[in-house]
Amino acid sequence: MTDRLTPAQRHRCMSHIRSKNTKPELKVRHWLWRHGYRYRLNVKGVPGKPDIVMRKYRTAIFVNGCFWHGHNVEVRHSTSLQIANSECCKIPKTNRDFWVNKIRCNQERDQRSYKVLQENGWQVLVIWECQLKPAFIEQTMCQVEVLLQEYYLQTFSRKAKAYIHLEEDMPMAAEELAEYGVE
């Protein structure tokens, strides 16, 4: 099968694909903002330069395009949410070797980034473009919210236990117990 576009037309189309402020990313950001979550965008100091960084929740969110990151193609050992269409990513029949290599390299880079983040105590959430279609977006974002809250509680319950442990060793000054209603 040959490409319907000339090489110049194909180059023009591909050069207009953005890496920041994509429609799927904007959907996630708008949902998070409307629900009271605050975040930073494309933080260079965080490995993998996630699309959304939520320091309070120590969470990095990657909003991946199904084609560019090979959703449901070969390598998939990420922490992605499990919703939506399993047929969302099809590798083009033209120039197939190039695309297979390109997608595989993207997946390997993604996996390295996720691993570094997790080793440094970050929660990594991967949201796929197909999970943000109108039929799935509310379910997807509710799962994101649940994961954020669970991670937040786990993080602070560990800190609270350490604090409570310190408190137990300290003497307490208190009044003697008195029965109320008895004179």
N, C-alpha and C positions, 0 to 999 in steps of 0.2 A: 504494500500500500504506500502510495506517495503522499507527501504533504500537499494540501490544497493551496497553501500560501507559498509565495516565493520566499527565498531566504531573507530578502530585505524586509518583506512584510512580517515574517515570523520574528525576525530580530526586533522590529519595532514593537510588536505585541509583547514579547518577553521582556523588553526593557522597561515597559510601563508597569510591571508587577512590583508592588512595594513590599518592603520588609517591615515597615513600621506603620502604625495607624491603619491596619487593614480592617475590612468590614467585620470579620469575626472578632478581632481584638477589640474593636469599638463596642460591639455587642456586650462582650464580657465586662469591659470597663464601665459602661453605662449601667449595667445591672448591679455591679458591685457598688457603684457610687450611690445609686438610688436606694440601696439597702444599708447605707451607712458605713460601708467599708472604705478605708482610705489606703492609698498605695502610691508607689513611685513607678515611673516608666523607664524601661530600658536602662537600668542601673549598670554602668560599666564595671563597677567594682565587684559585682556579684558574678561568679563564674557562669559562663554560658549566656550572659546578658539576657536574663528572662524578660519577657514582655511586660510582666507586672510583678513588682516586688512588694510584699506586705511584711515589713519588718516586725510589726507588733505580733504577727502570727508566725514569724520566721518561716515564711512561705514564698516560694518562687513559682509563678504561674507562667507556663508556656502555652500560647495559643498557636497551635500548629496547623498549617494547611495540609490537608490530606494528601495532596499530590506531592508537594515538596518534601515532606517528611515520611512518605511511604506508609500511610496508615494501613494496617493489615497486610503489609508486604514484608516477608522474611523476618528481619531483625525487629523484635518488639519486646523488650524487657523493661519498659518504662512503667511509671506509676500512673498510667492514663486511666480515666474513668471508662467504665464499660457500658456504653449506651450507643445506639444508632446503627447505621447501615454498615454491613461488613463488605459491601461492594463499592465503597466510595473512592477507592484509588485504583486507577487503571494505568498501567505503564503504556506510553504511546508505542505504536507498532513501527513508526519511522524512527530511525536513529536509536533503536532500542538499547544497544550496548552502552551508549553514552548515558541514557536516562537511568538505566539500572545502576551503573557505577555512581552517578550523581546522587541518586536517592540513597544508596547504600552508604556513601560517605557522609551524607547528612545524618542518617540514623546513627552511625558510629560516633559522630561528633556529639549528637544529642545525648547518647548514652554516657559518654565521658563527662559531659557537663552535669547530668543528673547525678552521677556517682560522686563527683567532687562536692556538689551541694549537699547530698545526703551525708557524706562523711563529715561535713562541717556543721551538722545539726540542722539543716534546712529541710523542710517538707517540700517536695516537688509535686506540683500538679500539672498534668498535661491535659489540655482541652483541645479536642480535635474539631476542625471546621465543621464536619458533618454533625457534630453534637449540638451545634448552635442553630440548626434549622428550626423554623417555627414549631414543628411538632415535638422537638426535644429540648429546646433551650431552657424551659422552666425546670424540667427534671434535672438537667445537667447542672444548672446553677444552684439548685437546692442541694444537690450532692456536694458541690464545692463548698457551700455554706456549712454543711454538716462536717465536712473534713476540716475546715478552718476552725470551727468551734471545738471539735474533738482534740485537735492538736494543741489549741490554746489551753484547754483544760488540762491535758497531759503535762504540758510544759509548766504551768503554774501550780499544779498539784505536787509536782516534784519539788518546786521551790518552797511551797507551803509546808511540805513534810520536813524539809531541812530546817525551816524556821521553827516549826513546832518542836522538833527535836532539841533545838537550842533552848527553847522556852522551858522544857521539862526539867532541865538541870538547874534552872534559876529558882531561888526561894521566892515565895509569894507572900506579900503582906496583905492580910485581909482581916476583916472583923470576925469575931467569934460568930458561930452560927446562932441565929436567934429564931425562935418560933414566932411567927406572926399571928396576931390575934390573941396571944397569951400574955397577960401582964404580970 
